[in-house]
Amino acid sequence: MEFASSGLLLSTKWVDLSLLLLRVVVAAVYFASGWSDIADPEKRSKSIGMSKAFTIFLGLAEISGALGLAVGVLVQFAAAGLILLMLGAVYKKVFEWKTGFWGTSSQGWHYDLLFIAMNLVIITTDGGRYILWK
């Protein structure tokens, strides 16, 4: 399907491939974050102000969501779970740590907001056609 927008001819034939790329990139970031949570939960729990057990739970949740997105299994459910994790991170940064949007040393909540938006795209598009199981 093709359509005209602002005088440019755009094609939708790349949408599903783009959504797959989005899912894989988002999954890679969450997988790396989750892995760091479970690789050294003692250190990580101190840095985020959570218990060691909760930090391990967060790590496993991030890894599970990442695998769901990357492989294409229950993509909308995985993206929704990852949004919940990011909302928790935003809450902690805004209300407990009093971090600004940009923060200091790139530690603001702008990053979290981007991942919320990316996961919303994944949810609303059903992750594209390249999935294994809804």
N, C-alpha and C positions, 0 to 999 in steps of 0.2 A: 504494500500500500504506500502511496506517495501523496504528499500534500504540499501546498505552497504556503510559505510563511515569510512575510516581509520580503517577498521577491526571490527568496531562496527555495530551491527544490530540495526537500528533505525526504529521506527514506526511513521507514520504520523497520527495515529488514535487519538492522543491527540491534534492535531493542533487546531481544532475548539474550544475545551474546553480551551486551552491556550489563544487563542485570546479573548474569552469571559472574562477570568480572567484579561487579560491585559486591556480590555475595562473597566471593573468594577473598577480596581485599579486606572486607569487614571481618570475615572469619579469621584471617591471618592476624589481625590486630587483637581480636578477643582471645584467640588461642595463645598468643604470646603473653598477654596479660594474665590469663588464667594460669598458664604454666609458671609464671613468676610467683604467683600466689601459692601454689602448691610445692614449688621447688624449695622455698625457704619461708614457710608460713610464719615462723617466729619473727623474723626480721620484717616481713611484709605487714604482719598484724600490728606491729609497733608503729610502722610508718603511716598506717591508715586509721589507727586508733580503734581497732576491732579485736575481738578475741581470736586466738589461733584457730579454734574450731570454725568460727564464722568465716575467717579468711580462707580456710580450706574449702568450705562450702561455696564461697564466691568463686574461687578458682575452678572448681568442678562445674559450677553453673556456666561460667564463661567458656570453658572448654566444650561442654555439651552443646551450648548454643552455637559455638563456632563450627563444630562438626556438622550440626544440623544444617547450617547455612551452606557450608562448603559442599557437602555431599548432596544436598537437596532433599532432606528428609524432614517433614513437618516444618517447613521453612517459615511459615507465618507464626507458628507457635514459638519457634526458636527466636525469631526477631522480636516478638512481643516480650519474651523473657529477658532478652538483652536490653530492651527499652526499660524494663523495670529496674534492672541493675544500674543503668545509666541515670535514671531518675533518682535512685538512691545516692549515687555519686554526686549529682547536682545538689541534692538536698544537703548532703554533708558539707560540700564546698561552700554553699551559699549561707546556710543557717548555723553551722557549727564552726567552720573554719573562717567564715566571713571573707571568703575569697571573691574577688571581683571577676567580672566577665573574662577579662584577659589575664587576671592574676599576676603573679610575679614568676619569672623564670618559666614562662609558658605553662603555668599550673592552674590557669583559670578554667572556667567551666564551658568555654567556647568549644573545646574539643569534644566534650560530652554531648553538647547540643548537636554537633555535626553527626555524631553516631546515632543519636535519637532520630534525626531527620533521615539518615540513610536507612535505618531499620524501618521507618515508616514507609519509605519508598518500597522496600522489599515486601512489607505486609500488603500494601495497597495494590501491588502488581502481582501478588502471589509468587514472587520470586522469579518470574519468567517461565518459559516452557521447559528449560533444562533442569528438571527436578526429578527425583526418583519416586517420592511418595508424598502425597498431600496429607 
